[in-house]
């Protein structure tokens, strides 16, 4: 007799599929912010430059951003002491520390050591300590992008204030009208807002050129660059115009001649719309642009004063060719080396300040200032370090293009460095915005000397 088959065991219920839980947008933002928390001291330096400087006009005292830069340096030293690793490579230590030799020699041989000591501290802050702290703080190209966006944000704030000043007639005095856009820096630092806005434009162009085509990041960066063009024009700063134009042109040429041509056409159309269509300072801007070429035939008062001070700086160097007349020595030796064509002071007014005469205490050329006060030793040490940054940065840019890596960090860093080295032909350090120059030099130094992704949690550049 056949045995009936046992009933089949019921199939086990299928295990429910485990759904992959994606983090919510706020959680993703919180995680990203936690991953960039080490940038907070550096970002604080940038953000605090939006605070109007105190101390009254022409006080020349330290600002809250300067204090924040000091805290950034101390914070980096504490991290290094706890990590017990070599903070910089040998090349980075040599290039960043090179200006110390010229600065110490100029301070030691100064005719007035009491006046030279504050200058030594300021120069060490701007050219050595803060750039080194930036190199130690930035870990990878994403960190550098965050810093670049911080520069753009500061530029939008300062530029927005400047546009309002022009529109309402509450800016610094220019040709008898209070229309010059100076942001929160006031009429005693007319280059402050122009410098900040120019940094923002160069950073935005670098991010846009390095971002993927038709991406949100590229669109946002291009919009920011276009918006910042307005306050740059209204700053009436010829040196900032020239440096920005050359820096952005170099960024475009690196990414392709055809793109550079298209951008030039777009910039020309934007200029026509702003000046010709909307009338953004049309008459004043046209006069200011025309004055760029009138440097020999019919120079204005500022150009004459600048050339006279350049000649005075050269005369100081001829008297003390090796170590110069000492840090902060230019004002004391200016009158004995300048011709009678020098007016010795400029008129400042507007932007909430009464009329006053602003003394001309520097030649408005960083290279000649270094040559006059620090001599050949200081110029070779300082400018030699900048040249090393430029060459090393270009070499890393070439390597990044060959390896197919993103170029946004290279374009931002080298663009900012190129802008600064060009602007130093028409300006020098001084004023509340100077600490931002130190940050820019640090960004360039990171790309040139360390610009590869560092291990997570690394306090700086490992040898």
FENFENQUI-V658261 format. One record per helix or strand of 2 or more residues. SS is the DSSP state (@ for helix, = for strand). FROM is the first residue (numbers start at 0). TO is the last residue. If there is no record, write none. Layout:
SS,FROM,TO ; SS,FROM,TO
//
This chain:
@,24,34 ; @,36,49 ; @,63,82 ; @,89,96 ; @,98,107 ; @,112,136 ; @,140,167 ; =,171,173 ; =,176,179 ; @,186,209 ; @,215,233 ; @,237,254 ; @,256,276 ; @,281,291 ; @,300,318 ; @,329,336 ; =,344,349 ; =,352,358 ; @,365,402 ; @,407,422 ; @,433,449
//
